[in-house]
Structure formats: C-alpha cells, structure tokens
Amino acid sequence: MSKLLNYLKNKDYSYTPIWFMRQAGRYLPEFRKIRSQNPDFLKLCYNSTLASEITLQPIKRFNLDAAIIFSDILVVLNALEQHVEFKGPNGPTIKNFSLERLLQVDKKNFISKLDPVYKAISLTRKKLNREKSLIGFIGAPWTLIIYLLNLKKENEINYDLVEKNRESIDLIINKLLKFLTYHLEYQIEAGVDIIQIFDSWAGLIKEEEDLVEWCFKPNNYLVNFLRKNNTPVICFPKGIKKKYKDFVKNVKPHGISIDSDIDPLWAKENLDNSSIQGGINPELLLGDEKHLIIEVEKYLETFKNNSYIFNLGHGILPQTNPNVVEKIIEKVKNFKK
Ligand code: CP3
C-alpha cells in the first residue's frame, strides 16, 4: 500500500506525506519542451503515452509521495460534447455551449472519448513504485459550470447570469454528477488509488443556500460514491473561508485541502475530522527563501501532532524554480514528527 493511502485509510500519522497541486506541468522545463511540440493542449491530454510521461516527470525529479495524472478538469466537458478552447489570455473557454447536446450524451460515448485518460493511468501505474500513490481527479460540478456557462468575469461572478440560469444549473449539476461518477469509476478501475475533487471556484458562491446546493451537496454525493468504492478522497473547496468548517461537517471527506486564506491554527482547531492538506501560499515560492522555509516550518509545527499532508494552498505557479520545490521537499522529509 502506498504511504499516502496508508495515511488516509489507516490514519498512520507518523509521517508527513508530500505532493503538489499542479506538480505535472507548467513550471518544469521538461514539460514545456513537450508542450512546445504539442500546441493543442486537449490533444496532449488525450495522448496516453505523453500524458503518462508528463505525470512521471516530477516523480523522476523529486522524492514525492504521489503522482497526479496529467489531464484537466475540463476534459469531462469535452467528453460531454462541448467545445473547450485552452487558448486565450483569460484561461480556457467553452464556445457555443449547448444544453441539449450536453443532456443527450450517453455513457458509452462519454467513456470512449475519455479512454486515453484511462490508458494513461494504467500505463503510469505500471511504472510507478508501489510506495507512491496515483491521484485521479475531477472538477466539482459548480467549478465546471463556471466554465460551461462562462459565469466568471476576472475574479468576480456575473450574478445576473447566475439568476437567469438557475433552472439549467440544477439540471446541469445532476447530469454532471452522474457522468463524474462514471469518470471516477473508470479512473479507479484503471489504477488511481486516491481522488482529489477540485472546487476551485466554490468561493464565488455568495448565498449560504446556494453554497449548500451547489457545493456541499454535490461534493457530498461524490464523496459518498467514493466511500462506497473504498477510495479515499481529498476535497478542495477553494475560497470558502470559515465555511470550510461547515463543509467538513457536511461533506465528511477523508482529506480537506486548505487554501492560503485559511489560518493553519484555525484549521487545526476546526477541521479536525479530516486530514488537513496544503495551505502555503504558492506566491511564497517565488520570493525570499528564508521566509519560505519559516512558513514551511510553521505549517509542519502547527500540525505536528495531527494529520497533515504537505501541499500548497493552490497549484504551483508557472514561474516557480524547481530548485525551490526540491528545498521544500527536503525540509518536509527531514522533519521529525
Ligand atoms: O496537477 C497536475 O499537475 C495535473 C494536471 C492538472 C491540470 N489541470 C493540467 C493543466 C490538473 C489537476 C488541473 C486541474 C484544473 N484545471 C483546475 C483545478 C485546479 C486549479 O488550479 O484550480 C482548473 C480550474 C482547471 C482549468 C484550467 N486548465 C485552467 C484555468 C487552465 C489555464 C491556466 C493554467 O492553469 O495553466 C488550464 C490549462 C492547464 N491544465 C495547463 C495544465 C498543465 C496549462 C496548459 C498550458 O501549458 O497552456
């Protein structure tokens, strides 16, 4: 059993596992080389051999406890017959969203479109040391809907558009939940042993009732599905501030990934039913190294007698120097609990 799995399943806290969100890609020169030869990002996600190679790149460089499969949360929307574009300065966009097309897709077509992802997973599992976990992932329905309905303007949400689409949002959440469980089922079958659910835009939901309906309930549905399938899950409802407490109480995931707005001490006192993961601001990896190491120590010391999985408060930034990542890993590996 991998160390991270042992940690989440058997609660063996004598050790601090470490991995990084977005560890596969962007900041690694060996990724950028492959990326420059593959201008179509979606095609690269569906190239099983290259996707597996990219997944293993950070594992070859660093002593990490888990690999996360190279893919994207938006491949699910593409497999639901939507046109996803990764070009452009404002991140990925969906062109000509069609609710009708979305609702018509059946399981067979969906799975066959995502088959290269499952092939990449089984290829990777064969090459990955048994001590290391292979993490699969999905985007939670709300975060996918943000892209699907183009609800975001910079870091704000267009609430008029939300109000106009209330009925479709509920319909879409149900469709997504069903198809996300298919995607989870096939990822697990192919060899992932832990799942992370990214709800990166949960913090944009303003009303308490909407947070329950659009974030807590869908995440809870997915967590229950994974519990039935005996697969630990880490949830990341980014940006919901003190509502993290209600999230953990309602959703009950095995692990909870905190963002950089969350005070680690507060997390320790309030989120103690789940293993806590992450927290350090990714921006700190770009700044003064001494300051960074002090922060790393702060998180390690805060959670010394608790369960803690080392990670950041969001993905590694593209400008990060890989040597800094190396230093953090060394620090965490040398820390005695
Ligand atoms: O963690 C990993 O290394 C595994 C691969 C992974 C990618 N995307 C690859 C990727 C994972 C887990 C994701 C998740 C993802 N994708 C999220 C949730 C996590 C988060 O960061 O909040 C979201 C919201 C997306 C949607 C997405 N895909 C955005 C906003 C972007 C553009 C900006 C960016 O993050 O680079 C992408 C493209 C993307 N996904 C890239 C990579 C390596 C960059 C593609 C490129 O090289 O141009």
Boltz pocket constraint, residues with backbone or C-beta under 6 A from the ligand:
constraints:
  - pocket:
      binder: B
      contacts: [[A, 20], [A, 21], [A, 22], [A, 23], [A, 24], [A, 25], [A, 26], [A, 35], [A, 41], [A, 68], [A, 69], [A, 70], [A, 71], [A, 72], [A, 73], [A, 74], [A, 86], [A, 91], [A, 92], [A, 137], [A, 139], [A, 198], [A, 200], [A, 315]]
      max_distance: 6.0
